[in-house]
Amino acid sequence: MEFSEKPSDLEVILNEPQHSFRWYEHDYPFPLARWNHHPEFEIHLIRRGTGKLLAGDYIGHFGPGHVALIGPGLPHDWIGDLAPEQCIRGRDLVLQFDGESLLRLRERLPELGELQPLFERARRGVEFTGQTARHAARLLEAIGRAAGLRRLLLFLSLLETLARAGAAESRTLASPHYSPRLDSLTTRRINQVFDYILDDLAGEIRLSVIARRLRMSEPAFSRFFKRTTGHTFVDLIRKLRIQRACRLLLQSRQSIADICFQVGYGNLSNFNRHFRHEMHETPSEYRRRLGQSPGPAASGSAAASADPP
């Protein structure tokens, strides 16, 4: 599963009285693992599983060890790749905190002012990689085992780790112009759209069908969808299909031709063209660069023709 942005449910976060922030882990699927927003900051670790992260108008892949910081009011969702009836135990580790209250302590603890740039970036979402992500993951795990002052010290160490991440190990996610729509009607409509898309991503997906389900004209739906997600309906379908293709290229030994048809393309020419548009390389180059050889299933004339010169 996965996409870009969608007007989101409000998640109400209540800290336990003895803690200044909320730490918890959960399986996937999970009732709170949905398109949502909240006024708190969230640090999120994916322990296992793969899928797509949506943060505002950003859509990207996540895998084990993924660490992200999501700011207040930014809609987000980690949509996992699951087989029917599959459950990934302990997939997510989540830490949520009131960053504004923390910064207000600067009057007495001026060192906390060093967090201001990080918190500003977080309003568009920040993903961390490399040593920063690995160290942050270890701290997040340790926080869950700690209590009292030790727990607080580990939390501050985690924030320092993220704040000191260099440009090579952090990137901002949502675009600068992104502005979410968070009303409940929009949320219901967008959830219907995504349910329709994900039910049959490899099949024939028609804008006219979902517009009719929402009792909207096609032009009105197109404007609504673009305003809400930051993408046109056609663009989003392309992104989702190519992202699924990327996963299959790395996680299977299927031929490129088979993958092309499995993700909803009727011919290799369109698939290759759309793949180049999204990934700036051919499917073969992508698979070769990331170390997955095509194997026996990828041999043959169909696979050989998948990347025309």
PyMOL commands that set and color helices and strands:
alter all, ss='L'
color gray80, all
select helices_A, chain A and resi 99-107+110-122+130-145+148-163+167-169+184-199+207-213+218-229+233-251+256-262+268-279+283-289+296-298+301-304
alter helices_A, ss='H'
color red, helices_A
select strands_A, chain A and resi 9-10+22-28+36-37+41-46+51-55+58-62+66-70+76-80+88-97+126-128+170-172
alter strands_A, ss='S'
color yellow, strands_A
deselect
rebuild
show_as cartoon
